């Protein structure tokens, strides 16, 4: 094999390795983007759940106040 052919093979191998590394990096980026979207969705669900619990707590407090007023007004 000539020196030029050897260099060409060497460069083709390096190019192939770089292409594989690029594909792997693209896969990692896609996975990270999916993780970010999932995290954002979970955060949104958490915020909705907290809002729902806050509303329920406010309703319980109001009911407790009403019950206390009824009990206080009894002879």
Secondary structure, 3 states (H helix, E strand, C coil): CCHHHHHHHHHHHHHHHHHHHHHHHHHHHHHHHHHHHHHHHHHHHHHHHHHHHHHHHHHHHHHHHHHHHHHHHCC
